[in-house]
Amino acid sequence: MAKKKNISSNDIISLYMDYVLEHNQNPKSIYAFAKANNFDEAKFYEFFASFEAIEKGIFEAFFSNSISVLEKSDDYMIFDARNKLLSFYYTYFENLTANRSYVVHVLHKHKNSLKGLKVLSGLKHHFTKYINNLGIQMLDVKQEQLEKIQERALNESAWLQLLLTMKFWLDDTSPSFEKTDIFIEKSVNTTFDVLDIAPLKSVIDLGKFLFKEKFQMN
């Protein structure tokens, strides 16, 4: 039988996920995996250096597919940061749910230690870049070092929130994972309520005004 020539990275990802779920383990070698699926081993290396790279690529693909769907929506493009992030969460977890058997297989035994998991490192890179591009309003501290600290704190807290939601979803036994939807809504809204700097800016502005008035009067 002639070997497949037009095989894409998505094809390899699908074949890999199917193999893992059917055999409850990773393939023994890239050679054996390619041979079993009738394509040249060299085609594998055009896209991935190892099975570990595929596993990282799968979670990156979940992210990329979610963003691709969202960016086709005119409504999404005019949403504020809060509603964009909510839309991302709902879409991303729909992707996870569509592939739940594989995700549970990979993550369930690590659900209490997701933070340092190598398989999620690519997802973290893409997600934190996404957070940075949302235009979430933060305090104007007018000091480069403090701005970097503030940005890093935002990125890390947003990443931890995503990991907490993934852990919640892994443990969720409610129909259609409706409890995860509720958790997403409450946690994202709470985060933005805490980040809402308008009241804080008003307090700061009032403090500056009172200080100037007192200083000028004296």
ABEGO torsion letter per residue (X at the ends): XBBBABBBAAAAAAAAAAAAAAAGBBBABAAAAAAAAGBBAAAAAAABABAAAAAAAAAAAAAAAAAAAAAABAAAAABBAAAAAAAAAAAAAAAAAAAAAAAAAAAAAAAAAAAABAAAAAAAAAAAAAAAAAGBBBBBAGBAAAAAAAAAAAAAAAAAAAAAAAAAAAABABBGGAAAAAAAAAAAAAAAAAABAAAAAAAAAAAAAAAAAAAAAX
